[in-house]
Amino acid sequence: MNKFVHEASRSEIEQANARSRIALRDGTGVPRIGQGTWNIGEDASRRKEEVEALKLGVELGMNLIDTAEMYGEGRSETVVGEAVKGLRDKVFLVSKVYPHNAGLGRIERSCENSLKRLGTDHLDLYLLHWRGSVPLEETVEGMERLVQQGKIARWGVSNFDTDDMEELLRLARGTHCATNQVLYHLGSRGIEFDLLPWQRKRQMPIMAYSPLAQAGALRRGLVQNEAVKAVAEAHGATPLQVILAWCIREEGVIAIPKASSREHVLQNAAAALIDLSEEELRQLDRAFPEPKRKMPLDII
């Protein structure tokens, strides 16, 4: 990197995100850093700021936007819909269906409601939010029908551990799954033991939600860590930018941090400029070791 992150121009940030892309199994390219929307839309007074932040993210190359019918019971989707108005052809739009709505009798209605709130006629990716009581085979059938109807381009899952993924791929059309969205960040590395390599072997990217960890004690522990601060200082970056750059350091991971202000969007986008050295990665490994055994899947 020729410049420190805090000195980077907007054009440099845009170019870095344009280069930092990853291919889905069907060859479609998406940015390594997208935009999450959990908790967006819950405060009406912040709506304009949230819409502008999402638009800026798209302009900076973070054109994958992830939402869900669960987020604010549809309010997040409404904010996203306002943000992508006039930009829809530039955006890779993702939403998620509640498990109790994932059966054949309800999934089509849930998808249509999401499409209405988003102001679009199709989703680029539709995910099962987590596994519920509806049989996987039935959910896959519902997803495939939505693909045939042109309402979604592809489908995937969220919060699935390795055994769930193995079961899914044993189904006739389970191999059509495009991605698995799970919790993953520097302080939560359990998927590296088996799930992440399992998906890499099958060329199925992980979509990492909360890549900066939830606000609170865990995030404070990450940003106040001496190794993280040292690496950040070396790059003229913030600790959170280093944590985000770490998440996308290797093939097979798409990160979707939430940012509800223009400042935070710029900081997230600039993380694409950070190229962590082998020694810096070793420093972070010593502070936050990779797993040595199977760990329960972290879910929030």
C-alpha positions as CSV (number, residue, x, y, z in Angstrom):
1,M,0.0,0.0,0.0
2,N,1.5,3.3,-1.1
3,K,-0.5,5.5,1.3
4,F,-1.8,5.2,4.8
5,V,-5.5,4.5,4.9
6,H,-6.4,7.8,6.5
7,E,-4.6,9.6,3.6
8,A,-6.4,7.7,0.8
9,S,-8.5,9.5,-1.6
10,R,-12.1,8.5,-2.5
11,S,-11.0,7.3,-5.9
12,E,-8.3,5.1,-4.3
13,I,-11.0,3.6,-2.0
14,E,-13.4,3.0,-5.0
15,Q,-10.6,1.3,-7.0
16,A,-9.6,-0.9,-4.1
17,N,-13.1,-2.2,-3.7
18,A,-13.5,-2.6,-7.4
19,R,-10.5,-4.9,-7.4
20,S,-11.4,-6.7,-4.1
21,R,-14.1,-9.0,-5.4
22,I,-15.0,-12.7,-5.0
23,A,-16.8,-15.1,-7.3
24,L,-19.9,-17.0,-6.4
25,R,-20.2,-20.6,-7.6
26,D,-22.0,-19.5,-10.8
27,G,-19.2,-17.0,-11.6
28,T,-21.0,-13.9,-10.4
29,G,-18.6,-11.4,-8.9
30,V,-19.5,-9.6,-5.6
31,P,-17.5,-7.3,-3.4
32,R,-15.5,-8.7,-0.5
33,I,-16.9,-5.9,1.6
34,G,-20.6,-5.4,1.4
35,Q,-23.2,-3.7,3.7
36,G,-25.2,-5.2,6.5
37,T,-28.4,-3.6,7.8
38,W,-29.2,-5.3,11.1
39,N,-30.9,-2.6,13.3
40,I,-31.2,-0.2,10.4
41,G,-34.7,1.2,10.1
42,E,-35.6,1.0,13.8
43,D,-35.2,4.8,14.5
44,A,-37.3,6.9,12.1
45,S,-35.3,10.0,12.9
46,R,-32.2,8.4,11.4
47,R,-33.8,7.2,8.2
48,K,-32.3,9.9,5.9
49,E,-28.9,9.3,7.3
50,E,-29.2,5.5,6.9
51,V,-30.4,5.9,3.3
52,E,-27.5,8.2,2.4
53,A,-25.0,5.9,4.1
54,L,-26.2,2.9,2.0
55,K,-26.0,5.0,-1.2
56,L,-22.5,6.1,-0.4
57,G,-21.5,2.5,0.2
58,V,-22.7,1.5,-3.3
59,E,-20.8,4.4,-4.8
60,L,-17.6,3.2,-3.1
61,G,-18.0,-0.3,-4.5
62,M,-19.7,-2.0,-1.6
63,N,-22.7,-2.8,-3.7
64,L,-23.8,-6.0,-1.9
65,I,-26.5,-5.0,0.6
66,D,-27.8,-7.6,3.0
67,T,-31.1,-7.4,4.8
68,A,-33.9,-9.6,6.1
69,E,-37.7,-9.7,6.7
70,M,-36.8,-10.1,10.4
71,Y,-34.8,-6.8,10.7
72,G,-37.3,-4.4,12.2
73,E,-40.1,-6.6,10.9
74,G,-39.5,-5.3,7.4
75,R,-38.4,-1.7,8.3
76,S,-34.9,-2.4,7.3
77,E,-36.0,-3.7,3.9
78,T,-38.0,-0.5,3.4
79,V,-34.9,1.7,4.1
80,V,-32.9,-0.4,1.7
81,G,-35.6,-0.1,-0.9
82,E,-35.4,3.7,-0.6
83,A,-31.6,3.6,-0.8
84,V,-31.5,1.5,-4.0
85,K,-34.2,3.4,-5.9
86,G,-32.6,4.4,-9.1
87,L,-29.5,2.2,-8.3
88,R,-31.1,-1.3,-8.5
89,D,-29.1,-2.4,-11.5
90,K,-25.8,-1.6,-9.6
91,V,-26.8,-3.5,-6.4
92,F,-26.5,-7.1,-5.5
93,L,-29.5,-7.4,-3.2
94,V,-29.8,-10.0,-0.5
95,S,-32.6,-10.8,1.9
96,K,-33.6,-13.6,4.3
97,V,-36.7,-15.5,5.1
98,Y,-37.8,-16.4,8.6
99,P,-37.5,-20.2,9.3
100,H,-41.3,-20.4,10.0
101,N,-42.0,-18.8,6.7
102,A,-39.7,-21.2,4.7
103,G,-42.3,-23.9,3.9
104,L,-44.1,-24.2,0.6
105,G,-47.2,-22.6,1.9
106,R,-45.5,-19.4,3.0
107,I,-42.1,-18.8,1.4
108,E,-43.6,-17.3,-1.8
109,R,-45.7,-14.8,0.2
110,S,-42.7,-13.8,2.3
111,C,-40.5,-13.3,-0.7
112,E,-43.2,-11.2,-2.4
113,N,-43.6,-9.0,0.7
114,S,-39.9,-8.5,0.8
115,L,-39.8,-7.5,-2.9
116,K,-42.6,-5.0,-2.3
117,R,-40.7,-3.4,0.7
118,L,-37.5,-3.3,-1.4
119,G,-39.3,-1.9,-4.4
120,T,-37.9,-4.5,-6.8
121,D,-39.1,-7.4,-8.8
122,H,-36.3,-9.8,-7.9
123,L,-33.6,-10.6,-5.3
124,D,-30.1,-11.5,-6.3
125,L,-29.8,-13.9,-3.3
126,Y,-32.4,-15.2,-0.9
127,L,-31.3,-16.9,2.3
128,L,-33.0,-19.1,4.9
129,H,-32.2,-17.1,8.0
130,W,-31.6,-20.1,10.3
131,R,-32.7,-23.7,10.4
132,G,-36.2,-24.3,11.8
133,S,-38.8,-27.0,11.9
134,V,-39.5,-26.9,8.1
135,P,-37.8,-29.8,6.4
136,L,-34.8,-28.7,4.3
137,E,-36.1,-30.5,1.3
138,E,-39.3,-28.4,1.4
139,T,-37.3,-25.2,1.7
140,V,-35.1,-26.1,-1.2
141,E,-38.2,-26.8,-3.3
142,G,-39.6,-23.4,-2.3
143,M,-36.4,-21.7,-3.2
144,E,-36.1,-23.5,-6.5
145,R,-39.7,-22.4,-7.4
146,L,-38.8,-18.8,-6.7
147,V,-35.8,-19.1,-9.0
148,Q,-38.0,-20.6,-11.8
149,Q,-40.5,-17.7,-11.3
150,G,-37.7,-15.1,-11.6
151,K,-38.3,-13.7,-8.1
152,I,-34.8,-14.7,-7.0
153,A,-31.6,-15.3,-9.0
154,R,-30.1,-17.8,-6.4
155,W,-30.5,-18.9,-2.9
156,G,-28.5,-19.9,0.2
157,V,-28.6,-20.4,3.9
158,S,-27.5,-18.7,7.1
159,N,-26.3,-20.0,10.5
160,F,-25.7,-23.5,9.2
161,D,-22.8,-25.6,10.7
162,T,-20.9,-28.2,8.8
163,D,-23.3,-31.1,9.6
164,D,-26.2,-29.0,8.4
165,M,-24.4,-28.1,5.2
166,E,-23.5,-31.8,4.6
167,E,-27.2,-32.7,5.0
168,L,-28.2,-29.9,2.7
169,L,-25.9,-30.9,-0.1
170,R,-27.1,-34.5,0.0
171,L,-30.5,-33.3,-1.2
172,A,-31.1,-33.4,-5.0
173,R,-30.9,-29.7,-5.5
174,G,-29.0,-28.8,-2.3
175,T,-25.9,-28.2,-4.4
176,H,-27.5,-25.1,-5.8
177,C,-26.8,-23.4,-2.5
178,A,-24.8,-20.2,-3.2
179,T,-23.5,-19.3,0.2
180,N,-23.8,-19.7,4.0
181,Q,-24.0,-16.6,6.1
182,V,-22.4,-17.0,9.6
183,L,-20.9,-15.1,12.4
184,Y,-17.1,-14.6,11.8
185,H,-14.6,-12.1,13.1
186,L,-11.2,-12.0,14.7
187,G,-12.6,-12.9,18.1
188,S,-14.9,-15.7,16.8
189,R,-12.8,-18.0,14.6
190,G,-14.5,-21.4,15.2
191,I,-15.5,-21.9,11.6
192,E,-11.9,-22.0,10.6
193,F,-11.6,-25.5,12.0
194,D,-14.0,-27.2,9.7
195,L,-16.8,-25.1,8.1
196,L,-14.7,-22.6,6.3
197,P,-12.3,-25.2,4.7
198,W,-15.3,-27.4,3.9
199,Q,-17.0,-24.6,2.0
200,R,-13.7,-23.5,0.3
201,K,-13.3,-27.0,-1.0
202,R,-16.7,-26.7,-2.7
203,Q,-16.1,-23.1,-3.9
204,M,-18.9,-21.8,-1.8
205,P,-18.1,-18.5,-0.1
206,I,-18.8,-17.7,3.5
207,M,-20.7,-14.5,4.1
208,A,-19.5,-13.1,7.4
209,Y,-22.0,-11.2,9.5
210,S,-21.0,-8.9,12.3
211,P,-17.3,-9.0,11.1
212,L,-16.5,-6.2,13.5
213,A,-18.2,-8.1,16.4
214,Q,-21.2,-6.7,18.2
215,A,-20.8,-3.4,20.1
216,G,-19.9,-4.1,23.7
217,A,-17.2,-5.9,25.7
218,L,-16.1,-8.2,22.9
219,R,-15.6,-5.4,20.4
220,R,-13.8,-3.3,23.0
221,G,-11.5,-6.2,23.7
222,L,-10.7,-6.4,20.0
223,V,-10.1,-2.7,19.4
224,Q,-8.1,-2.3,22.6
225,N,-5.8,-5.2,22.0
226,E,-2.2,-4.2,21.7
227,A,-1.5,-6.3,18.6
228,V,-4.5,-4.9,16.8
229,K,-3.5,-1.3,17.7
230,A,0.0,-1.9,16.6
231,V,-1.0,-3.2,13.2
232,A,-3.5,-0.3,12.8
233,E,-0.9,2.3,13.6
234,A,1.4,0.8,11.0
235,H,-1.2,1.2,8.3
236,G,-2.5,4.6,9.5
237,A,-5.8,2.9,10.0
238,T,-8.3,2.3,12.9
239,P,-8.4,-1.0,14.8
240,L,-11.8,-1.7,13.3
241,Q,-10.5,-1.3,9.8
242,V,-7.7,-3.8,10.6
243,I,-10.3,-6.2,12.0
244,L,-12.3,-5.9,8.8
245,A,-9.3,-6.3,6.6
246,W,-8.4,-9.4,8.6
247,C,-11.8,-10.9,7.9
248,I,-11.3,-10.7,4.1
249,R,-7.6,-11.6,4.2
250,E,-8.1,-14.9,2.3
251,E,-10.2,-16.3,-0.4
252,G,-13.8,-17.4,0.3
253,V,-15.1,-14.8,2.7
254,I,-17.5,-11.9,2.0
255,A,-17.9,-9.5,5.0
256,I,-21.0,-7.4,5.5
257,P,-20.4,-4.8,8.3
258,K,-23.2,-2.5,9.2
259,A,-22.7,1.2,8.9
260,S,-25.5,3.7,9.4
261,S,-23.4,6.9,8.9
262,R,-21.4,8.2,6.0
263,E,-18.2,8.3,8.2
264,H,-18.5,4.7,9.1
265,V,-19.2,3.7,5.5
266,L,-16.0,5.4,4.4
267,Q,-14.0,3.7,7.1
268,N,-15.4,0.3,6.1
269,A,-14.7,0.9,2.5
270,A,-11.2,2.0,3.1
271,A,-10.4,-1.3,4.8
272,A,-10.0,-2.8,1.3
273,L,-6.8,-0.8,1.0
274,I,-5.1,-2.7,3.9
275,D,-2.8,-5.6,2.9
276,L,-1.8,-7.4,6.0
277,S,1.7,-8.8,6.0
278,E,2.5,-12.4,7.1
279,E,4.2,-11.0,10.2
280,E,1.1,-8.9,11.0
281,L,-1.1,-11.9,10.6
282,R,1.1,-13.9,12.9
283,Q,0.8,-11.1,15.5
284,L,-2.9,-11.2,15.3
285,D,-2.9,-15.0,15.5
286,R,-0.9,-14.9,18.7
287,A,-3.4,-12.5,20.2
288,F,-6.5,-14.4,18.9
289,P,-5.4,-18.0,18.1
290,E,-7.1,-20.1,15.5
291,P,-9.2,-23.0,16.8
292,K,-7.5,-26.3,17.4
293,R,-10.7,-28.3,17.8
294,K,-14.3,-28.3,16.7
295,M,-16.2,-25.4,18.2
296,P,-20.0,-24.8,18.4
297,L,-21.2,-22.4,15.7
298,D,-21.4,-18.9,17.2
299,I,-24.8,-17.3,16.6
300,I,-26.2,-13.9,17.6
